[in-house]
Amino acid sequence: MATDTGHISAVFNASWALNNPEGITDWAYRAMHGSVVLSKQIIQSYYSAPIVHSYYSSCSTGGRQGLKEIQLYPADFDGILAGAPAWWTSHLQTWTVAVALHDLPNSSPGHIPNTLFPTILNEILRQCDSQDGATDGLITDPYASNFYPDTLLCTSPLSTSAANETSCLTPAQLDTLRTIYSDYIDTNQTFVFPHLALGADPTPLVGTDFTYAPNPAGTSWVQNFLVNDSNWNYTDFSLATVQLADQLNPGTANADDYDLSAFRDRGGKLLMYHGLADPLIPTGSSMYFYDQVLRNMSSSPTTSSSSLRKRQSPTTTQTGNVLDPFYRLFLVPGMGHCGGSASPFSSAPWWFGQGGAPVPTGTGYTHGVPGFEDREHNALLALMEWVEGDGRAPETLVATKYVNDTVDSGVLRQGLLCKYPGRVRYRGGDPEVVGSWECQGV
């Protein structure tokens, strides 16, 4: 089944939500659950038989809705494949405004023109690519990478582009760059939201040289979901905006209940993934969610994520834990938002049967992973076999990159994906061969 969650609109256009609290609630969770219930009734009536297993697969807002299903209606699905979930709505959308303000106005000394971001991304790749032992056009673990941004300083003797000041950064621009790739920390060291992973392209967030405004995913949400004022201006943004978002939590959209025991206890399985070059939803938000669930289900319940905390984003250290029997998270090097090889990682393997990112053929689009229809290459099959097969949870997955992202052109390369918090490690040999890599615990 699929649902429009009660409205039809262009991407990032939230005008339908203005003064429409019931519509917001439909979008947040109610339309999904109602559609599931009705669909099951129709299917059972048509086949005159009970449904044996039900699965969910979606990404972004769809990923968030999958988590809400687990938290509110744990019996709706037996297995959920959730990608890049926008689960912390009150902080994600406000962070989207805040991160752009670091680069605005365009007249400020620290403003970085969009034309400079390719230079920045290429320098990040140049420095970090080989730090995993293989120079292959990918950064397998941007959170462990050592990046020295001052090589981009126009006056630096280390600068690889100092001869052309349109391809290097001033000290004020370097400060902006550091802020963009840093956690959103506000008054009294209050942690608000994790940062973009190194190598993720900030361009969709910091506006374009034509609009000089934050991404409307943030501003439109504040205007129409939060303050009900289409004239609200992003220059009025402050920590108070985040606090109001936490207080109201429009539609109760935040999927921030870290106790997933009801879903676990009925045998449910959650397989989550996130691209390590996602330019819209920081990969760290999925890591943060996983870590909070781990802490909650390992000991006493934690406070709701909607409350602002004076802390840094956490890091998990266990290689095996209480979540392993029902919850796995996979991070995908070089993949953008939900799918695709993000610039500058043009050869990044990204297809593993996830929802919302079909691969084209010469005549249209295809499902699954053509040529590799098994649990190792197809996350949905891995989830299904985990639920109804031998109960073996996926320790690894293999992502595939087709030539020109077209199945008919053949396979360009494949890459190993490891369950979080493990890391992929280069063993030696051809880096474009899966067998040259292995998963390493932390």
BAFINU-403700 format. One line per 3 residues: number of its first residue (from 1); their letters; for each residue x, y, z of C-alpha. Coordinates in nm, 2 decimals, decimal comma, padded with zeros to 4 digits. Example, Ala and Ser with C-alpha at 12.3 -4.5 7.8 and 13.67 -1.06 7.14 Angstrom:
1) AS) 01,23 -00,45 00,78 ~ 01,37 -00,11 00,71
***
This chain:
1) MAT) 00,00 00,00 00,00 ~ 00,10 00,37 -00,03 ~ -00,06 00,68 00,10
4) DTG) -00,04 01,06 00,03 ~ -00,09 01,11 00,41 ~ -00,39 01,33 00,34
7) HIS) -00,25 01,60 00,11 ~ -00,08 01,66 -00,23 ~ 00,19 01,92 -00,25
10) AVF) 00,53 01,99 -00,41 ~ 00,84 01,88 -00,23 ~ 00,92 02,11 00,06
13) NAS) 00,60 02,31 00,01 ~ 00,42 02,29 00,35 ~ 00,16 02,55 00,28
16) WAL) -00,11 02,29 00,31 ~ -00,03 02,27 00,68 ~ -00,11 02,63 00,76
19) NNP) -00,37 02,64 01,03 ~ -00,44 02,27 00,96 ~ -00,37 02,08 01,28
22) EGI) -00,57 01,77 01,17 ~ -00,39 01,76 00,84 ~ -00,06 01,78 01,03
25) TDW) -00,16 01,49 01,25 ~ -00,26 01,28 00,94 ~ 00,09 01,35 00,80
28) AYR) 00,26 01,28 01,12 ~ 00,13 00,92 01,18 ~ -00,25 00,89 01,15
31) AMH) -00,29 00,85 00,78 ~ -00,02 00,58 00,77 ~ -00,18 00,37 01,03
34) GSV) -00,53 00,42 00,90 ~ -00,41 00,32 00,55 ~ -00,24 00,01 00,69
37) VLS) -00,55 -00,11 00,87 ~ -00,78 -00,05 00,57 ~ -00,53 -00,22 00,33
40) KQI) -00,51 -00,52 00,54 ~ -00,89 -00,55 00,55 ~ -00,91 -00,52 00,17
43) IQS) -00,63 -00,78 00,11 ~ -00,77 -01,03 00,35 ~ -01,12 -00,99 00,20
46) YYS) -00,98 -01,03 -00,15 ~ -00,78 -01,34 -00,08 ~ -01,01 -01,49 00,18
49) API) -00,71 -01,56 00,39 ~ -00,52 -01,40 00,68 ~ -00,21 -01,20 00,62
52) VHS) 00,09 -01,40 00,73 ~ 00,36 -01,12 00,73 ~ 00,36 -00,75 00,66
55) YYS) 00,66 -00,54 00,57 ~ 00,73 -00,17 00,54 ~ 01,00 00,00 00,33
58) SCS) 01,05 00,37 00,29 ~ 01,30 00,66 00,34 ~ 01,33 01,01 00,48
61) TGG) 00,98 01,12 00,60 ~ 00,88 00,77 00,51 ~ 01,16 00,64 00,74
64) RQG) 01,02 00,85 01,02 ~ 00,67 00,72 00,96 ~ 00,81 00,37 00,99
67) LKE) 00,96 00,44 01,33 ~ 00,63 00,60 01,44 ~ 00,46 00,27 01,34
70) IQL) 00,69 00,08 01,56 ~ 00,64 00,31 01,85 ~ 00,26 00,36 01,83
73) YPA) 00,14 00,05 01,65 ~ 00,40 -00,23 01,69 ~ 00,17 -00,49 01,55
76) DFD) 00,12 -00,32 01,21 ~ 00,44 -00,47 01,06 ~ 00,66 -00,77 01,12
79) GIL) 00,96 -00,60 00,95 ~ 01,05 -00,24 00,88 ~ 01,32 -00,12 00,64
82) AGA) 01,37 00,25 00,73 ~ 01,61 00,48 00,55 ~ 01,75 00,82 00,66
85) PAW) 01,45 00,87 00,89 ~ 01,36 01,24 00,96 ~ 01,26 01,12 01,31
88) WTS) 01,36 01,43 01,52 ~ 01,13 01,67 01,33 ~ 01,14 01,95 01,58
91) HLQ) 01,52 01,96 01,57 ~ 01,59 01,86 01,21 ~ 01,37 02,13 01,05
94) TWT) 01,50 02,40 01,28 ~ 01,86 02,28 01,23 ~ 01,79 02,32 00,85
97) VAV) 01,73 02,69 00,91 ~ 02,02 02,73 01,16 ~ 02,29 02,57 00,95
100) ALH) 02,20 02,80 00,65 ~ 02,22 03,11 00,87 ~ 02,59 03,04 00,92
103) DLP) 02,64 03,11 00,55 ~ 02,41 03,41 00,53 ~ 02,37 03,69 00,44
106) NSS) 02,56 03,65 00,11 ~ 02,72 03,99 00,18 ~ 02,88 03,87 00,50
109) PGH) 03,26 03,81 00,51 ~ 03,20 03,44 00,59 ~ 02,97 03,36 00,31
112) IPN) 03,08 03,07 00,09 ~ 02,95 03,10 -00,27 ~ 02,81 02,77 -00,41
115) TLF) 03,09 02,77 -00,67 ~ 03,34 02,70 -00,39 ~ 03,18 02,39 -00,25
118) PTI) 03,31 02,15 -00,52 ~ 03,66 02,27 -00,43 ~ 03,59 02,21 -00,06
121) LNE) 03,44 01,86 -00,12 ~ 03,73 01,76 -00,35 ~ 03,98 01,86 -00,08
124) ILR) 03,79 01,66 00,18 ~ 03,81 01,36 -00,05 ~ 04,18 01,42 -00,12
127) QCD) 04,27 01,42 00,24 ~ 04,03 01,15 00,38 ~ 04,01 00,90 00,09
130) SQD) 04,33 00,71 00,17 ~ 04,28 00,72 00,55 ~ 04,11 00,38 00,54
133) GAT) 04,41 00,23 00,36 ~ 04,27 00,24 00,01 ~ 04,25 00,53 -00,24
136) DGL) 03,93 00,45 -00,42 ~ 03,72 00,77 -00,44 ~ 03,53 00,70 -00,11
139) ITD) 03,54 00,80 00,25 ~ 03,44 00,49 00,43 ~ 03,42 00,65 00,78
142) PYA) 03,40 01,03 00,77 ~ 03,36 01,04 01,15 ~ 03,71 00,89 01,19
145) SNF) 03,87 01,11 00,93 ~ 04,13 01,37 01,01 ~ 04,05 01,67 00,79
148) YPD) 04,27 01,99 00,80 ~ 04,06 02,26 00,64 ~ 04,34 02,52 00,65
151) TLL) 04,49 02,38 00,34 ~ 04,21 02,57 00,17 ~ 04,32 02,90 00,31
154) CTS) 04,41 03,14 00,03 ~ 04,73 03,26 00,20 ~ 04,84 02,92 00,32
157) PLS) 05,16 02,77 00,16 ~ 04,98 02,43 00,20 ~ 04,69 02,54 -00,02
160) TSA) 04,64 02,33 -00,32 ~ 04,46 02,61 -00,49 ~ 04,63 02,93 -00,36
163) ANE) 04,71 03,05 -00,71 ~ 04,34 03,11 -00,77 ~ 04,16 03,29 -00,49
166) TSC) 03,82 03,20 -00,64 ~ 03,91 02,84 -00,54 ~ 04,03 02,90 -00,18
169) LTP) 03,88 03,03 00,14 ~ 03,93 03,34 00,36 ~ 03,97 03,30 00,74
172) AQL) 03,61 03,40 00,78 ~ 03,49 03,15 00,53 ~ 03,69 02,88 00,70
175) DTL) 03,51 02,96 01,02 ~ 03,18 02,91 00,84 ~ 03,30 02,58 00,70
178) RTI) 03,40 02,46 01,05 ~ 03,05 02,56 01,18 ~ 02,87 02,38 00,90
181) YSD) 03,05 02,06 00,98 ~ 03,01 02,09 01,36 ~ 02,72 01,98 01,58
184) YID) 02,45 02,25 01,64 ~ 02,54 02,36 01,99 ~ 02,35 02,66 02,13
187) TNQ) 02,33 02,85 02,46 ~ 02,50 02,70 02,76 ~ 02,65 02,42 02,54
190) TFV) 02,31 02,29 02,46 ~ 02,33 02,01 02,20 ~ 02,05 02,05 01,94
193) FPH) 02,14 01,84 01,64 ~ 02,43 01,65 01,49 ~ 02,64 01,79 01,20
196) LAL) 02,67 01,68 00,84 ~ 02,92 01,41 00,79 ~ 03,25 01,52 00,63
199) GAD) 03,21 01,50 00,25 ~ 02,83 01,56 00,25 ~ 02,75 01,85 00,02
202) PTP) 02,61 02,15 00,22 ~ 02,48 02,32 -00,10 ~ 02,12 02,20 -00,06
205) LVG) 02,11 02,35 00,29 ~ 02,29 02,68 00,26 ~ 02,09 02,81 -00,02
208) TDF) 02,19 02,90 -00,38 ~ 02,35 03,21 -00,52 ~ 02,01 03,29 -00,67
211) TYA) 01,79 03,28 -00,35 ~ 02,03 03,34 -00,06 ~ 01,79 03,17 00,18
214) PNP) 01,77 02,85 00,38 ~ 01,63 02,53 00,23 ~ 01,24 02,56 00,24
217) AGT) 01,23 02,23 00,42 ~ 01,31 02,43 00,72 ~ 01,16 02,77 00,67
220) SWV) 00,83 02,63 00,53 ~ 00,80 02,40 00,82 ~ 00,84 02,68 01,07
223) QNF) 00,60 02,90 00,89 ~ 00,32 02,65 00,83 ~ 00,37 02,38 01,10
226) LVN) 00,50 02,57 01,39 ~ 00,41 02,94 01,40 ~ 00,11 02,95 01,15
229) DSN) 00,25 03,26 00,99 ~ 00,34 03,24 00,62 ~ 00,52 03,58 00,66
232) WNY) 00,76 03,45 00,93 ~ 01,12 03,55 00,83 ~ 01,41 03,32 00,89
235) TDF) 01,61 03,62 01,02 ~ 01,39 03,59 01,33 ~ 01,52 03,24 01,40
238) SLA) 01,68 03,17 01,75 ~ 01,70 02,90 02,01 ~ 01,35 03,00 02,11
241) TVQ) 01,23 02,87 01,78 ~ 01,37 02,52 01,87 ~ 01,22 02,54 02,22
244) LAD) 00,88 02,63 02,07 ~ 00,91 02,34 01,83 ~ 00,98 02,10 02,12
247) QLN) 00,70 02,24 02,32 ~ 00,44 02,21 02,04 ~ 00,58 01,91 01,85
250) PGT) 00,32 01,97 01,57 ~ 00,12 01,66 01,50 ~ 00,34 01,47 01,76
253) ANA) 00,56 01,40 01,46 ~ 00,88 01,33 01,65 ~ 00,95 00,96 01,65
256) DDY) 01,14 00,99 01,98 ~ 01,01 00,70 02,19 ~ 01,33 00,50 02,25
259) DLS) 01,16 00,21 02,41 ~ 01,10 -00,03 02,12 ~ 01,03 -00,33 02,34
262) AFR) 00,67 -00,38 02,23 ~ 00,78 -00,42 01,87 ~ 01,07 -00,65 01,98
265) DRG) 00,86 -00,87 02,20 ~ 00,62 -00,96 01,92 ~ 00,91 -01,06 01,70
268) GKL) 00,94 -00,74 01,49 ~ 01,27 -00,66 01,31 ~ 01,40 -00,31 01,22
271) LMY) 01,66 -00,27 00,95 ~ 01,77 00,09 00,92 ~ 02,02 00,26 00,68
274) HGL) 02,16 00,60 00,61 ~ 02,39 00,74 00,35 ~ 02,72 00,88 00,48
277) ADP) 02,70 01,16 00,23 ~ 02,34 01,26 00,30 ~ 02,32 01,64 00,24
280) LIP) 01,97 01,68 00,39 ~ 01,95 01,47 00,70 ~ 02,28 01,42 00,88
283) TGS) 02,39 01,06 00,91 ~ 02,46 01,13 01,28 ~ 02,09 01,16 01,35
286) SMY) 02,04 00,79 01,28 ~ 02,35 00,71 01,49 ~ 02,21 00,92 01,77
289) FYD) 01,87 00,75 01,75 ~ 02,04 00,41 01,76 ~ 02,25 00,51 02,06
292) QVL) 01,95 00,64 02,25 ~ 01,75 00,33 02,19 ~ 02,05 00,12 02,31
295) RNM) 02,08 00,32 02,63 ~ 01,71 00,31 02,70 ~ 01,67 -00,06 02,64
298) SSS) 02,00 -00,15 02,82 ~ 01,90 00,02 03,14 ~ 01,65 00,27 03,27
301) PTT) 01,44 00,48 03,03 ~ 01,59 00,81 02,92 ~ 01,42 01,14 02,88
304) SSS) 01,24 01,23 02,56 ~ 01,47 01,35 02,28 ~ 01,24 01,65 02,24
307) SLR) 01,40 01,81 02,55 ~ 01,71 02,01 02,48 ~ 02,02 01,86 02,66
310) KRQ) 02,36 02,00 02,75 ~ 02,56 01,73 02,59 ~ 02,74 01,62 02,28
313) SPT) 02,62 01,35 02,04 ~ 02,70 01,01 02,19 ~ 02,90 00,72 02,04
316) TTQ) 02,83 00,36 02,10 ~ 03,12 00,13 02,19 ~ 02,95 -00,22 02,20
319) TGN) 03,01 -00,47 01,93 ~ 02,72 -00,69 02,05 ~ 02,43 -00,56 02,25
322) VLD) 02,06 -00,59 02,35 ~ 01,95 -00,44 02,01 ~ 02,12 -00,70 01,79
325) PFY) 01,84 -00,95 01,80 ~ 01,59 -00,71 01,64 ~ 01,75 -00,38 01,53
328) RLF) 02,04 -00,33 01,29 ~ 02,17 00,00 01,14 ~ 02,39 00,02 00,82
331) LVP) 02,58 00,33 00,71 ~ 02,65 00,36 00,34 ~ 02,98 00,53 00,23
334) GMG) 02,93 00,79 -00,05 ~ 02,55 00,75 -00,07 ~ 02,33 01,07 -00,06
337) HCG) 01,98 01,11 00,06 ~ 01,81 00,77 00,04 ~ 02,01 00,67 -00,27
340) GSA) 02,25 00,77 -00,54 ~ 02,62 00,84 -00,55 ~ 02,66 01,18 -00,40
343) SPF) 02,92 01,42 -00,54 ~ 03,22 01,39 -00,52 ~ 03,18 01,01 -00,47
346) SSA) 03,07 00,94 -00,82 ~ 03,15 00,56 -00,81 ~ 02,99 00,50 -00,47
349) PWW) 02,79 00,17 -00,45 ~ 02,45 00,26 -00,32 ~ 02,18 00,02 -00,44
352) FGQ) 02,08 -00,26 -00,20 ~ 01,70 -00,30 -00,26 ~ 01,59 00,00 -00,05
355) GGA) 01,26 00,18 -00,09 ~ 01,22 00,50 -00,28 ~ 01,53 00,47 -00,50
358) PVP) 01,46 00,24 -00,80 ~ 01,73 00,18 -01,05 ~ 01,66 00,25 -01,42
361) TGT) 01,68 00,01 -01,70 ~ 01,68 00,08 -02,07 ~ 01,30 00,07 -02,07
364) GYT) 01,20 00,19 -01,72 ~ 01,27 00,11 -01,36 ~ 01,33 -00,22 -01,18
367) HGV) 01,28 -00,35 -00,83 ~ 01,52 -00,56 -00,63 ~ 01,89 -00,59 -00,72
370) PGF) 01,91 -00,74 -01,07 ~ 02,17 -01,01 -01,08 ~ 02,20 -01,03 -00,71
373) EDR) 01,86 -01,14 -00,57 ~ 01,98 -01,27 -00,23 ~ 01,99 -01,16 00,13
376) EHN) 02,35 -01,04 00,10 ~ 02,27 -00,78 -00,17 ~ 01,90 -00,70 -00,11
379) ALL) 01,82 -00,55 00,23 ~ 01,45 -00,62 00,19 ~ 01,52 -00,99 00,13
382) ALM) 01,76 -00,99 00,43 ~ 01,48 -00,84 00,64 ~ 01,22 -01,10 00,52
385) EWV) 01,45 -01,39 00,58 ~ 01,54 -01,25 00,92 ~ 01,17 -01,24 01,01
388) EGD) 01,04 -01,56 00,85 ~ 01,34 -01,76 00,75 ~ 01,62 -01,89 00,97
391) GRA) 01,61 -01,59 01,20 ~ 01,97 -01,50 01,11 ~ 02,02 -01,13 01,14
394) PET) 02,22 -00,95 00,86 ~ 02,58 -00,88 00,98 ~ 02,68 -00,73 00,65
397) LVA) 02,52 -00,61 00,33 ~ 02,67 -00,55 -00,02 ~ 02,58 -00,23 -00,21
400) TKY) 02,59 -00,23 -00,59 ~ 02,68 00,05 -00,83 ~ 02,56 00,00 -01,19
403) VND) 02,74 00,18 -01,48 ~ 02,57 00,52 -01,52 ~ 02,32 00,39 -01,26
406) TVD) 02,15 00,19 -01,53 ~ 02,11 -00,19 -01,48 ~ 02,15 -00,27 -01,85
409) SGV) 02,50 -00,12 -01,85 ~ 02,63 -00,37 -01,60 ~ 02,80 -00,35 -01,26
412) LRQ) 03,06 -00,09 -01,20 ~ 03,16 -00,19 -00,85 ~ 03,02 -00,32 -00,52
415) GLL) 03,09 -00,23 -00,16 ~ 03,07 -00,39 00,18 ~ 02,84 -00,24 00,44
418) CKY) 02,88 -00,32 00,81 ~ 02,63 -00,30 01,09 ~ 02,68 00,00 01,32
421) PGR) 02,89 00,06 01,52 ~ 03,13 -00,16 01,33 ~ 03,35 -00,01 01,06
424) VRY) 03,45 -00,14 00,72 ~ 03,83 -00,20 00,70 ~ 04,05 -00,25 00,40
427) RGG) 04,23 -00,58 00,40 ~ 04,43 -00,54 00,08 ~ 04,38 -00,61 -00,29
430) DPE) 04,15 -00,44 -00,54 ~ 03,95 -00,19 -00,34 ~ 03,66 -00,23 -00,58
433) VVG) 03,62 -00,60 -00,49 ~ 03,41 -00,67 -00,19 ~ 03,65 -00,94 -00,06
436) SWE) 03,92 -00,67 -00,01 ~ 03,72 -00,54 00,28 ~ 03,60 -00,67 00,62
439) CQG) 03,40 -00,55 00,91 ~ 03,58 -00,45 01,22 ~ 03,42 -00,40 01,57
442) V) 03,49 -00,10 01,79
***
